[in-house]
Amino acid sequence: MKKNTHALRPRSSGKAKARLLAILMLLATVGAGLYDAPSAWNGLAGFVNEKTGWNVPAVSDSAYRLGLDLQGGTHLVYEADMREIAEADRAAALEGVRDVIERRVNAFGVAEPVVQTTTTGGAYRVIVELAGVLDVNAAIDQIGETPVLEFKEPGTEIGRELTDEEQALLARLNGEERIASDAVLRQARAGADFAALVAEHSIEATVGETPGTITALRGSAQYGAIVDAIVKAGTRPGGVLSRMIETPEGLSVVKYIGMKQAKEMQLSHILLCFQGKIGCTKDVPALDASVRFTAMRDTLTPENFADKAREVSDDPTAKDNGGDLGWVKPGDTVPAFELAARQTAVGAISGQVETEFGYHLIYKRAERPIATYEFQRVLMKRSTEADVVPDASPWKNTGLSGKDLKRAQVEFDPNTGAPYVTLTFNDAGAKLFGELTASHIGEPIAIFLDGTPISTPTVQDAIYGGTAVITGDFTLDEAKLLAQRLNAGALPVPVKLLSQETVGPTLGAASLDQSVNAALLGFALVAAFMILVYRMPGLFAAAALVLYAALNLACYRLFGVTITLSGIAGFVLSLGIAVDANVLVFERVRDEWRAGRDLPASIVEGYRRAWAPIRDGHLTTLISASVLFLFS
């Protein structure tokens, strides 16, 4: 009896496990079904809560994410022009295009856009699917309308190639101008009065004020080529360079006066702005700002200066760099700031300094000598392409553009209430903007948007804070739209629209109905086949198929899978693949039964022998799916 009892225990244990597994599968099927179609559960939960006061949780009823072919919408294909991009950088540039388009679509409120990239046969394409967007022209405008923001300086720029006649004219003019400049150079080297030559021949606008005298640093954006020529030639004070120097301004005959020692300083600062100061949007009286500054000054040390700057400074770059201005050369900052910095000892923090931007505290971290070079020059005319083209622009590009933007935001004039857009540059943009304003003090610079000048402010002082302001006759909506477009970013490479397609909601709804009917019919046929051929085992297989379908649909909702026509076809196909293992097992069990084994042994042996082909079949399916996923 004991031996028989022990022999029965494994079977009893196996039955218990089977029952437990069946219960778990039933619960999983019911749970997945409720998640797939939650309306019935939510209705019941609401009824119970209302009658009993319980708090039965509801199931999320978010809709399935439908693709373009089921919901309707717009399908666009763009091709990126990579001709100017190095081969090694093209993949990164294409990703940049995708990121910008995705930000631009999101900024305009398009729900759940699909933005994908493909590279085939040397063509770099971006595919955009906007479900629910039926106005294809509006979609094209939203994606392709690139806000081109440019900062330009006085100069000339042409918008086309020169004709042969214009090139010949330009060559003739340059030859005549070089002959005239050579004559002035010979006179200067022969000992003629250089100031008289400046007065007679120089085309420089400030010649009457400074008689051609200029002080510059090495590396200066405007005069760096002249200073380099002086240094390389070893020119002595009072000497005239043996050759003319070509610069964008023209041909320069140069007399070296001498070198002076100055100092550049490594500085950090904290800015507190107040009412009436440039770029300040705070409604803070000057007295309140001064009191706050005095209290803060007593707590500052060189060690905590950067942290304090990140915490309180109104300089928009301070949160990133702790108020660090780097090495500041003579003339880089407004006079009051520079004077206070020079009077501050190395390692010390200045007192309160007022400029047109607000109150500053300056931490002087280091100081080192720097040479400045003084020279006179006769600036002679040198014709450019713009001089022979009648439609030349009076402005030329500076290299500073929308790509250097960190952010744009709408603010309001505290006096008039008019909206304007404040631009904050990244580190590279802040440096370019500082150099641009430093080289054009007293001159206008132009801010162009989409080729149209929208603001031409006159530079009063060099601006190194990394911010600029676009003012104009904006309405609030226009200012918001401009800031929104600028924040969306500029495309790193040009793109062109290759194809466009619109799927209407009626067609999408019809496709969805047909697809659902096809899926239900496919499920019913597979289940009917299994039951008719295999009877009770087939019924179990059909029940497992219900669990498989419920879990799949639950995953679609849980992970936000986009359901398309081809996806539904794949789902129906997967039903057949799912029962394939059952067919193999059932046929092996039949073979073992026919070979004379009893039913339990036939089931065990059938499952064991069917495992190898089931494993191999599913492995090949996984490989195929992986390849499709990687190259889709």
Secondary structure, 3 states (H helix, E strand, C coil): CHHHHHHHHHHHHHHHHHHHHHHHHHHHHHHHHHHHCCHHHHHHHHHHHHHHCCCCCCCCCCCCEECHHHHCEEEEEEEECCCCCCHHHHHHHHHHHHHHHHHHHHHCCCCCCEEEEEEECCEEEEEEEEECCCCHHHHHHHHHCCCCEEEEEEEEECCCCCCHHHHHHHHHHHHHHHHHHHHHHHHHHCCCCHHHHHHHHCCCCCCCCCCCEEEEECCCCCCHHHHHHHHHHCCCCCCECCCCEEECCEEEEEEEEEEEEEEEEEEEEEEECCCCCCCCCCCCCHHHHHHHHHHHHCCCCCCCHHHHHHHHCCCCCHHHHCCEEEEECCCCCCHHHHHHHHHCCCCCECCCEEECCEEEEEEEEEEEEEEEEEEEEEEECCCCHHHHCCCCEEEEEEEEEHHHEEEEEEEECCCCCCEEEEEEECHHHHHHHHHHHHCCCCCECEEEECCEEEECCECCCCCCCCEEEECCCCCHHHHHHHHHHHHHCCCCCCEEEEEEEEECHHHHHHHHHHHHHHHHHHHHHHHHHHHHHHCHHHHHHHHHHHHHHHHHHHHHHHCCCEECHHHHHHHHHHHHHHHHHHHHHHHHHHHHHHCCCCHHHHHHHHHHHHHHHHHHHHHHHHHHHHHHHHHC
